[in-house]
Amino acid sequence: MTHQILIAGFGGQGVLFAGKFLAYKGMVEDKNISWLPSYGPEMRGGTANCSVVLSDMPVGSPIITAPDVLVAMNLPSLQKFVDAVVPGGKIFIDSTLIEAKVERTDVEVFYIPATQMAKDAGFSTLANMILMGKVIKETGAVRFDNNLETLKSFIPAKKEKLIDINCQALQAGYDF
């Protein structure tokens, strides 16, 4: 089974972190993985996206031209990538920031008010992880049971205090 996941938004929304999280989850679960970040020179406020491939077989290329999963954290990202998603694919949208509706009928769309959920829960910068919780639940690309271990494997010691709230954000998205 192979999942080609494209996560896109503005720099500063945690797009690359979310992709890295999925890639590390894949490694913890002994999957073949690829993580390819892409961002504009502005970083914060500029465009950012990353491609994550999770597979039971060797990954031939880190480049994704036809994702089966799209996570759109802003309207320009949705507009840019919505037509690239394969028929039967899944699109996850932060509906707090994106009011537009997907007109395609050959994909499954999930509207998650991730930014508002994060603000309401007191971890306003973790909409990305709320979306990852929902992605894990709806795609089965990785298991949900080893989040703490995964986060500990790549979050630096100086940011260790953020591990618990990242787990809470993942759970909120999974439960949505």
TORMI-276304 format. One line per 10 residues: their letters; for each residue z, y, x of N, C-alpha, C. Coordinates in steps of 0.2 Angstrom, whole numbers. Layout:
% TORMI-276304
a	Z Y X Z Y X Z Y X ~ ...
This chain:
% TORMI-276304
mthqiliagf	0 -6 4 0 0 0 0 6 4 ~ -4 11 3 -5 17 7 -4 23 2 ~ 0 28 4 1 34 0 -1 40 5 ~ -6 44 2 -8 50 6 -5 56 2 ~ -1 59 5 3 65 2 2 71 5 ~ 0 76 1 -1 83 4 4 88 1 ~ 8 91 5 13 96 3 11 103 5 ~ 10 107 0 8 114 2 12 120 -2 ~ 12 125 2 16 131 -1 15 137 4 ~ 20 141 4 20 147 8 25 145 14
ggqgvlfagk	24 148 20 29 147 25 36 149 23 ~ 41 145 25 47 147 23 50 143 17 ~ 46 140 14 48 136 8 50 129 10 ~ 49 127 16 52 120 19 46 115 18 ~ 40 117 18 35 112 17 34 107 23 ~ 35 110 29 34 105 34 41 101 35 ~ 46 104 33 53 100 33 52 94 28 ~ 49 95 22 49 90 17 44 85 19 ~ 39 86 23 34 81 25 37 77 31 ~ 41 81 35 44 77 41 50 72 38
flaykgmved	53 74 32 58 70 29 54 64 27 ~ 49 64 23 45 58 21 43 54 27 ~ 40 57 32 38 53 38 44 49 41 ~ 50 53 42 55 49 44 58 44 40 ~ 58 45 33 59 39 29 55 33 30 ~ 48 35 31 44 29 32 45 26 38 ~ 47 29 43 49 26 50 55 22 49 ~ 60 24 45 66 21 44 65 14 40 ~ 60 14 36 58 9 32 52 4 35 ~ 51 6 42 46 2 46 39 2 43
kniswlpsyg	37 8 40 30 9 38 26 12 44 ~ 20 12 43 16 15 48 15 22 45 ~ 16 27 49 16 34 46 12 39 50 ~ 10 45 47 7 50 50 10 56 47 ~ 11 61 51 13 68 49 9 73 52 ~ 5 77 49 1 82 52 2 89 49 ~ 6 93 52 8 100 49 2 105 50 ~ 1 110 46 -4 115 47 -1 121 44 ~ -1 127 48 2 133 45 -2 139 48 ~ -2 144 44 -5 150 46 -1 154 52
pemrggtanc	-4 159 55 0 162 61 6 166 59 ~ 6 168 53 12 172 50 18 168 49 ~ 18 161 49 23 157 48 27 159 41 ~ 32 163 41 36 164 35 31 169 31 ~ 30 166 25 26 170 20 18 168 21 ~ 16 165 26 9 163 27 8 156 23 ~ 2 154 24 1 147 21 4 142 25 ~ 6 136 22 8 130 26 7 124 22 ~ 5 119 25 4 113 22 5 107 27 ~ 6 101 24 7 95 29 4 89 25
svvlsdmpvg	1 85 29 -1 79 27 3 73 29 ~ 5 69 25 9 63 26 6 57 24 ~ 5 52 28 2 46 26 8 40 27 ~ 9 37 22 14 31 23 10 25 21 ~ 10 20 25 6 14 24 9 8 27 ~ 8 2 24 10 -4 26 5 -7 32 ~ -1 -3 32 -6 -5 37 -6 1 42 ~ -10 0 48 -10 5 53 -14 11 50 ~ -12 17 52 -15 23 49 -21 25 53 ~ -27 25 50 -33 26 54 -34 34 56
spiitapdvl	-32 38 52 -33 45 53 -27 49 50 ~ -24 55 53 -19 59 50 -22 64 45 ~ -29 64 45 -32 69 41 -33 67 34 ~ -30 70 29 -31 68 22 -36 73 18 ~ -41 70 16 -46 74 12 -46 73 5 ~ -43 67 3 -42 66 -4 -35 63 -5 ~ -30 67 -6 -23 64 -7 -23 61 -14 ~ -18 56 -14 -16 53 -20 -10 56 -23 ~ -7 60 -19 -1 64 -21 -2 71 -18 ~ -1 76 -23 -1 83 -21 6 86 -23
vamnlpslqk	9 90 -19 15 94 -20 13 101 -19 ~ 13 105 -25 11 112 -24 17 116 -26 ~ 19 120 -20 25 125 -21 23 132 -23 ~ 17 133 -23 14 140 -25 7 140 -28 ~ 5 145 -32 -1 145 -35 -7 144 -31 ~ -7 148 -25 -13 147 -21 -14 140 -18 ~ -9 136 -17 -9 130 -15 -12 125 -20 ~ -9 126 -26 -12 122 -32 -19 123 -33 ~ -21 130 -33 -28 131 -34 -33 128 -28 ~ -30 128 -22 -34 126 -16 -35 118 -16
fvdavvpggk	-30 115 -18 -30 107 -18 -30 103 -24 ~ -30 106 -30 -30 102 -36 -36 98 -37 ~ -42 100 -35 -48 96 -36 -49 91 -31 ~ -45 91 -25 -45 86 -20 -42 80 -22 ~ -37 80 -26 -33 74 -28 -37 69 -31 ~ -36 63 -29 -40 57 -32 -39 56 -39 ~ -44 54 -43 -42 52 -50 -37 47 -50 ~ -32 47 -55 -26 43 -55 -21 45 -51 ~ -22 51 -47 -17 53 -42 -11 57 -46 ~ -6 59 -42 0 63 -45 0 70 -42
ifidstliea	2 75 -46 3 81 -44 10 84 -46 ~ 13 86 -41 20 89 -43 20 96 -42 ~ 22 100 -47 22 107 -46 28 110 -47 ~ 30 115 -43 36 119 -44 35 124 -50 ~ 37 122 -56 35 126 -62 39 133 -62 ~ 44 134 -58 47 140 -58 42 146 -55 ~ 38 144 -50 34 148 -46 27 148 -49 ~ 25 143 -52 18 142 -55 18 141 -62 ~ 15 146 -66 15 145 -73 8 142 -75 ~ 4 141 -71 -3 138 -73 -2 131 -74
kvertdvevf	-6 128 -79 -6 121 -80 -12 118 -77 ~ -12 112 -75 -17 108 -73 -22 106 -78 ~ -28 107 -78 -33 106 -83 -36 99 -83 ~ -35 96 -77 -38 89 -76 -34 84 -80 ~ -38 79 -83 -35 74 -87 -35 67 -84 ~ -37 67 -78 -38 61 -74 -32 60 -69 ~ -27 65 -69 -21 64 -65 -15 65 -69 ~ -9 63 -66 -3 63 -69 1 69 -66 ~ 3 74 -70 6 80 -68 13 81 -70 ~ 17 83 -65 24 83 -66 26 91 -64
yipatqmakd	29 94 -69 31 101 -69 39 101 -68 ~ 41 103 -62 48 103 -60 50 110 -58 ~ 55 113 -62 57 120 -60 62 120 -54 ~ 59 117 -49 63 116 -43 67 122 -40 ~ 63 128 -40 66 134 -37 72 136 -41 ~ 71 136 -48 77 138 -52 82 132 -52 ~ 81 126 -52 86 121 -51 90 122 -45 ~ 87 124 -39 90 125 -33 95 131 -33 ~ 92 136 -36 97 142 -37 103 140 -41 ~ 102 137 -47 107 135 -51 112 131 -48
agfstlanmi	110 127 -44 115 122 -40 118 125 -34 ~ 116 131 -32 119 134 -27 116 132 -20 ~ 110 129 -20 107 128 -13 99 131 -14 ~ 99 137 -15 93 141 -16 87 139 -12 ~ 88 137 -6 82 136 -1 80 129 -1 ~ 82 125 -6 81 117 -6 76 115 -12 ~ 72 119 -14 67 117 -19 63 112 -17 ~ 61 112 -10 57 107 -7 60 100 -8 ~ 67 100 -7 70 93 -7 71 91 -14 ~ 71 95 -19 71 93 -26 65 90 -27
lmgkviketg	59 93 -25 53 90 -26 52 83 -23 ~ 55 83 -17 54 76 -13 58 71 -17 ~ 64 72 -20 67 68 -24 63 65 -30 ~ 59 70 -33 55 68 -39 49 64 -37 ~ 46 66 -31 40 62 -28 42 55 -26 ~ 48 54 -23 51 47 -22 51 43 -28 ~ 54 46 -33 55 42 -40 49 40 -43 ~ 44 45 -43 38 44 -47 32 40 -43 ~ 33 40 -36 27 37 -33 30 30 -30 ~ 36 29 -28 38 23 -25 36 23 -18
avrfdnnlet	33 28 -15 31 28 -8 36 26 -3 ~ 42 28 -4 48 26 0 54 24 -5 ~ 59 21 -2 65 20 -6 69 26 -6 ~ 73 26 -11 78 32 -12 85 30 -9 ~ 86 24 -6 93 22 -5 95 24 3 ~ 91 27 7 93 28 14 92 35 16 ~ 93 40 11 92 47 12 97 50 18 ~ 103 48 17 108 50 22 106 48 29 ~ 105 42 30 103 39 37 96 43 39 ~ 92 44 35 85 47 37 87 55 39
lksfipakke	91 58 35 92 65 37 96 66 43 ~ 101 61 44 104 61 51 100 60 57 ~ 94 56 56 90 54 61 86 60 64 ~ 85 66 60 81 71 63 84 78 62 ~ 89 79 58 92 86 58 97 87 64 ~ 96 92 67 100 93 73 107 94 72 ~ 111 92 77 119 92 76 121 99 74 ~ 118 104 76 120 111 74 119 113 67 ~ 115 109 63 114 110 56 116 104 52 ~ 121 100 55 123 94 52 127 95 45
klidincqal	129 101 44 133 103 38 128 104 32 ~ 121 104 34 116 104 28 114 97 26 ~ 116 92 29 114 85 27 117 84 19 ~ 123 85 18 125 84 11 122 87 6 ~ 120 94 7 117 98 1 110 95 1 ~ 107 93 6 100 90 6 100 84 2 ~ 105 80 2 106 74 -2 107 76 -9 ~ 111 81 -10 112 83 -17 105 85 -20 ~ 101 89 -16 95 92 -19 90 86 -21 ~ 90 81 -16 86 75 -17 88 71 -24
qagydf	94 71 -25 97 67 -31 95 71 -37 ~ 96 78 -37 94 82 -42 87 81 -44 ~ 82 81 -39 75 80 -41 74 73 -44 ~ 77 68 -41 76 61 -43 79 60 -50 ~ 84 64 -52 87 63 -59 83 67 -64 ~ 79 72 -62 75 76 -66 71 73 -71
